[in-house]
Amino acid sequence: MLILEDHKSWIASLRERVLVFLDTLSRSENSFNYNPVAYGITPEGRELELGFSCYALKIKYILKDPSIFNESVNLDWAKYLNSFQVESGKFPRNSFVDEKFLKYQAKFEFNKSLKNNLKKILNHSSKYDYLTNEQKVYDFIKAESKQAISTLHEIKSRNLHPYLDFPKNEHEINNYLQDLNWAYPWNAGAQFSALCVFSSTQPIQKKQDVEKELKKFIKSISNDVNGLYFVGNVNSTSELINGAMKVLTGLDWLGESIHYPEKLIDYCLNSKPNSEGCDLVDIVYVLYRCSLETDYKKNEIEQYLIGLIYEIKLHYHDKEGGFSYFKNKSQTHYYGVNVSKGLNTPDIHGTILIVWALSMIFKIIKYDNIQWNILKP
């Protein structure tokens, strides 16, 4: 790995420096609450809790922070995350709901409300396919619930109360997945992945039948030309790779093999990801998962990922020790809520994504015997 020699000292110190950066985001000692950024935080960013706590726990898990392998710490953190489960309300029973997130989502200016009402009207025509704010918030809560459940799984814990409001038979699953717009595979793939997490982790009847239907559907939309998962015309390479990443996370929960791993590898190796945190981790994840199932173009994958380390380092902030979601700019929003001013500073979202990406890269290229944990999102 001579090509990485000039980054050797940076990589060697990275684990400790990221953990120190994470400590600066902690809202108080022995707290499970974290800020999204150290500088340029908004009032809303100071109050959101659930999502940032999950990010912090995942970072600690990847970097093998000894504190989270302490049974009492794990029990307390699991208890904290489970405190967000609500038994009743307008969301599915036992969803994970950060009430402060809802409070800020509910604050609409008049023109935003007007636009939302217009979307409802346009949705009556098949010519349009808009998500209203109510639909978005519903999806956000489902995504937060999925994230909390998968985060608990990483520390060998589980949600206190079962989350069961999802399709659980052949008819429901097919209707639900068929109704998703697979011309936007990132969003559709995320919904598929959530179903896989819920069906794998929650106490449901006929679990094998449910998982069989999920496998059957996703196989039906797998593309034998490029290995991607979509329906119709999709012009965005980023959308296609991000969608494949979501589907592959679902397949991992199902214990199902990737349908065309070699074709997916070819597609990714011929693509250049955008510089945003999500795009970087998504293409790394697809190549990582595919490389677990085939030795196809192993050397090319290694060289490609080594090249991405140079791109990843452009997100690093040496003074603080963390990564920013954008180059020279922190992540500004969390599911539509403005949490930072977008200053040239690292953030917790960018840091979790890039640390996760690096854990997979180091695993593939076997760099300097680094053995970080790898998330199962």
ZAMARGU-4260 file (C-alpha; in steps of 0.2 Angstrom, whole numbers, plus 5000, padded with zeros to 4 digits):
<rodrens>
0) 5000/5000/5000 | 5014/5012/4996 | 5001/5024/4988 | 4995/5027/5006 | 5012/5030/5014
5) 5009/5049/5015 | 4993/5046/5024 | 5000/5033/5037 | 5002/5045/5052 | 4984/5052/5048
10) 4976/5035/5048 | 4986/5029/5063 | 4979/5044/5074 | 4962/5044/5066 | 4952/5033/5078
15) 4958/5042/5094 | 4955/5059/5086 | 4937/5055/5080 | 4933/5049/5097 | 4939/5065/5105
20) 4929/5075/5092 | 4914/5065/5097 | 4917/5070/5115 | 4916/5088/5110 | 4898/5086/5104
25) 4892/5077/5120 | 4880/5089/5129 | 4885/5084/5146 | 4896/5071/5155 | 4888/5053/5155
30) 4875/5059/5144 | 4868/5050/5128 | 4864/5067/5120 | 4875/5074/5106 | 4875/5090/5096
35) 4876/5089/5077 | 4891/5101/5076 | 4902/5110/5088 | 4901/5127/5079 | 4886/5135/5070
40) 4873/5125/5078 | 4855/5131/5077 | 4842/5132/5092 | 4834/5117/5084 | 4850/5107/5082
45) 4853/5110/5101 | 4836/5101/5105 | 4835/5086/5093 | 4840/5070/5103 | 4836/5053/5096
50) 4845/5053/5079 | 4861/5061/5085 | 4862/5048/5099 | 4861/5034/5087 | 4874/5042/5076
55) 4886/5044/5092 | 4883/5026/5097 | 4887/5019/5080 | 4903/5029/5079 | 4908/5022/5095
60) 4903/5005/5089 | 4913/5006/5073 | 4929/5012/5082 | 4927/5000/5096 | 4926/5012/5110
65) 4928/5002/5126 | 4914/5012/5135 | 4900/5004/5124 | 4907/4986/5127 | 4903/4989/5146
70) 4887/4980/5150 | 4880/4994/5161 | 4883/5008/5148 | 4875/4997/5135 | 4860/4994/5146
75) 4858/5013/5150 | 4860/5018/5132 | 4847/5005/5127 | 4835/5011/5140 | 4838/5029/5134
80) 4834/5025/5116 | 4819/5014/5121 | 4812/5029/5130 | 4807/5037/5113 | 4795/5023/5109
85) 4777/5029/5110 | 4762/5017/5111 | 4749/5028/5103 | 4747/5044/5092 | 4746/5047/5074
90) 4761/5036/5070 | 4762/5017/5070 | 4761/5010/5088 | 4778/5009/5097 | 4786/5020/5084
95) 4802/5029/5090 | 4797/5048/5091 | 4808/5062/5096 | 4794/5075/5101 | 4807/5089/5098
100) 4809/5084/5080 | 4790/5084/5078 | 4789/5101/5086 | 4801/5109/5073 | 4794/5099/5059
105) 4777/5107/5063 | 4783/5125/5061 | 4778/5130/5044 | 4778/5146/5036 | 4762/5151/5026
110) 4770/5148/5009 | 4776/5131/5014 | 4758/5126/5020 | 4751/5133/5003 | 4764/5122/4993
115) 4759/5107/5004 | 4741/5109/5000 | 4745/5112/4981 | 4754/5095/4982 | 4738/5086/4989
120) 4728/5093/4975 | 4740/5088/4961 | 4742/5071/4968 | 4724/5067/4963 | 4731/5067/4945
125) 4741/5053/4939 | 4753/5065/4931 | 4760/5070/4947 | 4768/5060/4961 | 4773/5072/4976
130) 4775/5068/4994 | 4765/5079/5005 | 4773/5085/5022 | 4762/5073/5031 | 4768/5059/5021
135) 4786/5065/5023 | 4785/5066/5042 | 4777/5048/5042 | 4792/5042/5032 | 4804/5051/5043
140) 4797/5043/5059 | 4798/5026/5051 | 4816/5029/5046 | 4820/5035/5064 | 4812/5019/5071
145) 4822/5008/5059 | 4838/5017/5064 | 4834/5015/5082 | 4830/4997/5081 | 4846/4993/5070
150) 4857/5003/5082 | 4850/4993/5097 | 4854/4978/5087 | 4873/4983/5086 | 4874/4983/5105
155) 4865/4966/5106 | 4849/4974/5113 | 4832/4976/5106 | 4817/4988/5106 | 4807/4987/5122
160) 4790/4985/5114 | 4787/4976/5097 | 4785/4987/5082 | 4773/4978/5071 | 4764/4991/5059
165) 4771/4985/5043 | 4766/4972/5029 | 4766/4955/5035 | 4758/4943/5022 | 4760/4940/5003
170) 4746/4952/4998 | 4751/4966/5009 | 4770/4965/5005 | 4767/4964/4986 | 4754/4979/4986
175) 4766/4989/4997 | 4782/4986/4986 | 4773/4988/4970 | 4766/5004/4975 | 4783/5012/4978
180) 4790/5022/4964 | 4805/5012/4959 | 4810/5025/4946 | 4817/5033/4962 | 4826/5018/4969
185) 4835/5027/4983 | 4818/5031/4992 | 4810/5014/4986 | 4825/5005/4992 | 4825/5013/5009
190) 4807/5007/5011 | 4812/4989/5006 | 4826/4990/5018 | 4815/4995/5032 | 4803/4981/5029
195) 4818/4969/5030 | 4824/4976/5046 | 4807/4975/5054 | 4803/4958/5048 | 4820/4951/5054
200) 4820/4959/5071 | 4802/4960/5077 | 4792/4945/5084 | 4780/4941/5069 | 4771/4925/5064
205) 4776/4916/5048 | 4793/4926/5048 | 4800/4914/5034 | 4785/4917/5023 | 4787/4936/5025
210) 4805/4935/5021 | 4802/4924/5006 | 4790/4937/4998 | 4803/4951/5001 | 4816/4941/4992
215) 4804/4936/4978 | 4799/4954/4975 | 4817/4961/4975 | 4823/4948/4963 | 4809/4953/4951
220) 4816/4970/4949 | 4835/4966/4949 | 4842/4971/4932 | 4853/4957/4924 | 4862/4970/4913
225) 4869/4981/4927 | 4864/4972/4943 | 4854/4987/4949 | 4837/4988/4957 | 4825/4999/4948
230) 4810/5000/4936 | 4808/5012/4922 | 4820/5026/4917 | 4833/5032/4929 | 4846/5045/4923
235) 4855/5048/4939 | 4870/5037/4942 | 4870/5043/4960 | 4852/5038/4963 | 4855/5021/4955
240) 4870/5017/4966 | 4861/5024/4982 | 4846/5014/4978 | 4857/4998/4976 | 4865/5002/4993
245) 4848/5002/5001 | 4842/4986/4994 | 4859/4977/4998 | 4857/4983/5017 | 4840/4974/5016
250) 4847/4958/5008 | 4860/4958/5022 | 4846/4957/5035 | 4837/4944/5025 | 4853/4934/5024
255) 4850/4934/5005 | 4864/4934/4991 | 4866/4949/4979 | 4858/4944/4963 | 4872/4951/4951
260) 4887/4956/4961 | 4899/4956/4947 | 4888/4967/4936 | 4886/4979/4951 | 4905/4980/4953
265) 4907/4984/4935 | 4894/4998/4936 | 4902/5005/4952 | 4920/5005/4945 | 4914/5015/4930
270) 4906/5028/4941 | 4913/5043/4951 | 4903/5047/4966 | 4898/5064/4971 | 4908/5071/4986
275) 4893/5071/4998 | 4895/5059/5013 | 4880/5048/5008 | 4887/5046/4990 | 4904/5041/4996
280) 4898/5028/5009 | 4885/5021/4997 | 4897/5016/4983 | 4909/5009/4996 | 4896/4999/5004
285) 4890/4991/4987 | 4908/4987/4983 | 4911/4980/5000 | 4896/4969/5000 | 4899/4963/4982
290) 4917/4959/4987 | 4911/4947/5001 | 4902/4936/4988 | 4915/4936/4973 | 4933/4939/4970
295) 4929/4947/4954 | 4941/4962/4950 | 4948/4962/4967 | 4963/4972/4963 | 4953/4985/4953
300) 4941/4987/4968 | 4956/4989/4980 | 4964/5003/4969 | 4947/5012/4967 | 4944/5012/4986
305) 4962/5018/4989 | 4958/5032/4977 | 4942/5036/4987 | 4953/5039/5003 | 4960/5054/4995
310) 4943/5061/4992 | 4937/5056/5009 | 4952/5065/5017 | 4945/5082/5009 | 4931/5080/5021
315) 4942/5079/5036 | 4945/5094/5048 | 4962/5092/5056 | 4959/5105/5070 | 4944/5096/5077
320) 4947/5078/5072 | 4930/5075/5063 | 4923/5074/5046 | 4910/5086/5037 | 4896/5079/5026
325) 4901/5091/5013 | 4918/5098/5008 | 4921/5113/5019 | 4903/5113/5025 | 4894/5105/5039
330) 4877/5096/5036 | 4863/5108/5038 | 4848/5098/5040 | 4841/5082/5049 | 4826/5075/5040
335) 4821/5093/5035 | 4825/5102/5051 | 4838/5115/5050 | 4851/5110/5063 | 4867/5120/5058
340) 4872/5135/5049 | 4883/5125/5037 | 4900/5132/5043 | 4917/5125/5038 | 4917/5113/5052
345) 4914/5094/5055 | 4898/5087/5059 | 4891/5071/5067 | 4882/5065/5051 | 4897/5067/5040
350) 4908/5058/5053 | 4897/5043/5055 | 4896/5040/5036 | 4914/5042/5033 | 4920/5032/5047
355) 4909/5018/5042 | 4915/5020/5024 | 4933/5019/5030 | 4930/5004/5041 | 4924/4994/5025
360) 4939/5001/5015 | 4952/4996/5028 | 4943/4978/5028 | 4944/4976/5010 | 4962/4982/5007
365) 4968/4975/5023 | 4977/4991/5028 | 4989/4990/5042 | 4979/4977/5051 | 4965/4989/5055
370) 4950/4980/5061 | 4936/4992/5065 | 4918/4986/5067 | 4907/4987/5052 | 4889/4992/5054
375) 4873/4982/5049 | 4862/4997/5045
</rodrens>
